[in-house]
Amino acid sequence: MKAVVIRAPGDPEVLQLQEVEDPQIKDDEVLIKVEAAGLNRADTLQRKGSYPPPQGCSPLPGLECSGTIEAIGKNVSRWKIGDQVCALLGGGGYAEKVAVPAGQVLPVPSGVSLKDAAAFPEVACTVWSTVFMISHLSAGETFLVHGGSSGIGTFAIQIAKCQGVKVFVTAGSEEKLAFCKDLGADVCINYKTEDFVARVKEETGGKAVDVILDCMGASYLQRNLDSLNINGRLFIIGTQGGAKAELNIVSLLAKRLTVQAAGLRNRTTENKSVIVSEVEKNVWPAIVAGKVKPVIYKYFPLSEAAKAHQLMESSKHIGKILLVP
């Protein structure tokens, strides 16, 4: 089969489409003929050599895909050959075929094309597991998501609104903020021209927000804490703004704040299966009802994976970028 390999750590040009062996499935896995694969920031980190795949996972990049099941392991009972699915992967999505544990597979939601379904697994599992399963964001609360126009952000806006939450977002251009507003964001803040801490407090009468989903890390840490209400929860899922920071612990004590962080890729297969199950139960109905829609910025053929990475790293896109074999 054809797949995108990382020849050596480096710039996007190190991504190369070449012939590799087909993956072999285990007893509890399925083989998916890939229709599309989603790009994620983690893919760019892997390309640079700073985010290696977990032990036992494919060395090929790609953390989510959609496609048709071509083969099933002998212990798999739910899925059958020919099923149209999407899946959360430990790696291997940038290819014509991928093997994946059966518990990380989801049906394509009704009303969504097979190709566009590749936009959902990673963002849905990330947002639902962090914001809802761990931080317990609930109806009537307030929620700030940084990078509101990203794949994570555009999904988080939609699912939070479905849950009866008031949504704040930050983004770096008026075009991106307008898009977030159209998706349902209540308060849109241009981080390049506004102090998001001041704006959050202004919009909440000084109370600040209940939950923050942050991809920046160090550069936003203290400002995020300053933007949280009493009993507020900060969840960090990225370090685009650095990994080391000082914080004022008094701010944690005074407001009884919780700071948490987690990745998705390195979780156990069993843990991922639990998350996928919760996503199917809680998120899929909203997608089927048309309340949450895939936001696709551009499709690239596998042969242009380098261009796709260049676009992602430019941050000019809104929503998801997909690769199509």
N, C-alpha and C positions, 0 to 999 in steps of 0.2 A: 504494500500500500504506500501511498504518498503521505508524508508527514513533514512538519516543520521542525527542524532540529536546531539546537544552539551549538554552533561550531566551537565557540569559546566565549567566555564572558566578555561583554562589550556593548557597543552601540547597536541600534536596530539592524544594521547590516550583517550582523553575525547570524541572523535567522536565515535558514536556507531550506528550501523545499527539496526533499530527496526521497528515494525509495528506502523503506525500512521493512522489517518483518511485521506481519500481522500480529496483533496481541493475542495471547492465549488466555482463555478464561479459566477461572477456578470454579469449583463446584457451586459456590454461592454467588457467582457473577453472571452478568449478561454481556454479550458483545453487541455494541451499537454501531450501525453504519451512520456516520455523522452527516447531518444535514447542515448544521451550523454550529460554531463554537463562539462563546463570548470572550471578549478581552477583559482583563482585570489588571489593576495596578500591580498586583502580585506577580503577574507574568513579566512585567518590565523589570521587577526586582530579581526574578529568577534569571532573566536574560543577562543581568549584570553580575550574576554570581553571588548575590547576597540573600537568596531565598531558595535554598535547595529543596527538592521534593522530599516528602517523608519517606522513610525506609519502606521499600516494597512497592512504592508508587512509580508510575511511568516517569522517566526522565524528560519526556516531552512536555512542553508548556500546554496550558489550557485547563481551566478549573471548572468548566461547565460546557454542556453541549445539548443539542437536540438531535433526534434521528430515529431510525427504525431498528428494532431489535432483530439481529441476524442469527443469534445463537444464544442458548441458555444453559447454565450449569445444571448438573443433575439434582442439586438441592433447591433449585428455584421453582417456586410454585405459582407465584402471582402473575408473572409475565410470560408471554408466549411470543414465538417468532412472528414478526409482522406488526407488533404493537408499536405505535408512535409514542415516543417518550422524550423527556428531557432529564438531565442528570447532573448531580453534583459530583465533581471529580477530584481526585488527589493529584491529577496530572493527565496528560495525554490527549487533550481536546483538540489540539492543532493537528488533526490527522483525519484520514478517511474512515478509520475505525478506532473504537476505544473499548476497553474492558472496564466494567464498573461493578462494584458490589450491588446486588439487587436492592438492598435497603436504601440506596442513594438515588434510586430511579423514581421519577414522577410521571404520571400521565400528562400528555399535552392538554392544557385546559381548553375546554370547549370555547370556540370563538377566537382562538389564537392559532395562527399558522404554525406548521411544524418548524419552519425556519426561525420565526420570531420567538418561539418558546425557549430558544437558547439564551434569551436575555434574562430569564427569571431565576434559575437555580441558585447562583451564587449570591445575588442581591437579596433574594427572598430569605434564604437561610441565614445570611449574615444579619439582616435587620430584625427578623423575627426572633432569632436566638438571643441577640444582645438587648435590644430595646424592649421586647415584650416578655420573653421567657426569663431573663435575668433582671433587667431593670424595672419590669412590671409597669410600664407605661400604660395608663388606663384612661377611660373616658373622663373628660372634664379637666385633664391635666394639660400642661403646656410642654412643648417639645421643640428643641433647636437642633437642626441638622446642618453641619458645616458642609460646604460643597453641594448645595442643593440641586445643582444642575448635573451632577455626576450620575452614573448608573445607580449607585447606592442612594443618592439623594432623591432622584426622581421617583424611585420606588418607595422610599421612606415617606415622602410627602403623601403619596396616594394611600398607602396602607394606614398611616396614622390618621388621616382624615376619615377613613372608613371606621376607625375605632372611636370617633368622637373627640379627637384631640385638636387643640389649637397649635398650628405648626408655624415655627419661625425658621427661616433659612438664611444662610449667607452665600453669596456668589460674587464673582468679580467683574460682572458687566451688566448693563441694563437689559441687554438682550436675554441673558441667562435668568435674571430676576423676573422678567416678564414671563418667561416660559414657566418658571416655578409658580408664579401667581396663577397662571392658567391651569396648572395641575391641582391647585387648591391651597397653596401656601398662603397663610394669613398675613404674615409679616415678612417682608423681603428686604434684606440688608446688604448693601454693597460694602464688602469688607475693605475695599480699596479707598473708599471715600468717607466711611462712617466708622465710629467706634461701636462695635457690636454690643459691648457691655452696656454702654449708656442707652443704646436704642432698646435693648431687651428690658432694661429697668423702666424706661419711659413707657413702653407698651404694656407693662404689667403692673403699673402703679408702684414700682419699687420692689415688688416681690421676686422678680426674675422667674426663670423657667424650672420645671420639675425634672426634665431629663434632657441631656445633651448627647448626641452621637457625633464623635469627633474623629477626623482622619488626620489631623495635623500633629497632635502629640505635644512636644515640648514647647513650641512657640505659642501655643494657645492655652497651656495648662492653667496658669494662674488666672487668666481672663475667663476661662471656662468656669472655674470655681467661683469667681466673682459674679458670674451670670446665673448661678444656681439658687433656687429657693431653699427654704428650710426643708430638710430631708431630701434634697436634690440628689440626682444620680448622674454621674459623668461616665460615659462608656467610650473608651478609646480603642479604635480599630486600625489606626495607621500612624505613621511617624513622618509624614511629608514635611513637617516643620521641625524635625529633629527628635532625638530619642532621650536626651538628658536635659533635666530642668530642675530648678529649685522651686519649692512651693512654701507658702505660709501655712503651717499646720494649724494655726489658730483659726484660719478660715474654715477648715474642716470641722473643728470642735464646735465652733459657734453655731454653725448651721446643720450639724449632724449629717455631713455630706458623705456620699459613697463614691469612690473612684474605682472603676474596674476596667480591665482590658482583656481582650481575647482575640485570637485568630481562629479561623475556621479550618484551614487546610490540615493542621497537625493534630486535630482531634481524632479520637479512635473511630473506627468504622461503626462501632456500636453507638457512639455518641452522635455521629453524623446521621445515622438511621433514625434516631429519636427526633432530631431536629427536622429532618425531611418529613417525617410522619406528622409532626406538629404543623409544618408549613402546609402540607396537603389538607389538613383538617381546618386550619384557620385562615390561610391566605387564598388557597385555590377557589373557594366559593366567591370571594370578592372579585377575582379575575374572571370567573365564569359569568358573574353578574355584570361585567363591564365597568366595575368601579375602579379597578386597577388595570392599566393597559401597558403593554411593552412600549418603551421609548427607545427607538432605534435611530441613531444618528447616521450611520453609514455601514454598508457591507463591503468587505474586501475579499477577493479570492485568496486562498491559502498562499499562493505564490507571491502575494503582496503583503505578507505579514509584517515585513519591515516598515512599510508605509503606514500600516495600521498602528504599529507601536509609536511611530513618529507623531501621528495624530494624537494618540492618547497622551503622550508626554508633552505635547503643546498645550493641552487643556483647552483647546478650542471647541471641543465637541460638547454636545448636550445629550445625556443619556448613554446608551450602550453602543459599542462598536462590535460588529460580528464578522467572523471569518467564515467563508463558505467554500467547502472543498470543490 
